[in-house]
Each structure stands twice: as C-alpha cells, then as structure tokens.
Amino acid sequence: MSAPLSGTSTPRETGSAWRHLVALVRLRCPRCHRGRLFHGWFAMSDPCPVCGLIFQREEGYFLGAMYVSYLLGGLLLGAGYYLGTSLLPRWHDHLILLGLFVLYLPLTPVLFRYSRAVWIYFDRWVCPGDASAGAFEKVQAGKRDAQARPASPGTSERP
C-alpha cells in the first residue's frame, strides 16, 4: 500500500449522509465540506482551496459527469413532460416540449455544475483514499507542493 500524497494526509472526516448531502447541494469539497468546487460558472477550483484535495484525478476524469448530466437532464425533462401533460391536457405535445426546452436551456450551467459535483462525490465514495491516486493526480500534487514551497535564499534551482 502506498503512502498518502503529500499535503493530503489530513484525517478523513466521517460524517452522516446528511452532512455529505448538504455539502453536495452547496457544491463543497467532498473531503472537508468547506472548500468551493467552483470559482465561477464553469471554472473549477482544483485543488480544493481549503484542504488541497485534487478533484480531477486524471485526464478525462469528468467523462463520467456527462453520464450524470444525461441522467439528471432526462429525469428533469421526463418529470416536466409528465407534469405538463397532466396539468395541460388540451395542449399539444410539441408545444409542451417547446416550453420545456425554453425552461431547461437556462438550467444547463446549473446542471453542468451539479453533474460534476455528483460525479466527484460518487468517485470519492467508491474510492475515498489517496493511496489509489493515479499518476496524473500525483503529478498535480507535486506541482501544487512545489508552488506552495518557497525557494530558500542562497540556493539556486537547477533546470
């Protein structure tokens, strides 16, 4: 078993499912529940600004978030279509679908953010430790540590 990544050796906080759910809804870090996952509409904070957890474990990591987005979108549109046809039985189906599209389009940034958050939480639930970190995550942690460590005076860095 490999050693934990440097800078990420904080003990894993165990909490109730409610605490994780509240942190997920607030788009917070799955480990510390304090750091924000996003610092803009689409820009992710990587690593966590509070505990240093690297969110993107490898290149292509968020491919799974596309499946989560598809599932969430399907659930929202399916529920909206069912509700629309139930409440407005005299309306044509195409008109209900057009109304759903108009209502759904502004929600795509929110869906993007939550699909990534759900994917990160699911992944950290399945594999919570840093011992399984891939090469990409280890390189990212090394870069982060090198940036955080100031160069000592009188020493020169070799290229």
Protein Blocks (a to p, Z undefined) as FASTA:
>chain_A
ZZddehilcccddddfklmmmmmmnopafklomacfbfcfklccdddfklopafblbghk
lmmmmmmmmmmmmmmmmmmmmmmmmmmmmbcfklmmmmmmmmmmmmmmmmmmmmmmmmmm
mmmmmmmbfklpcfklmmmmmmmmmmmpccdehiacdZZ
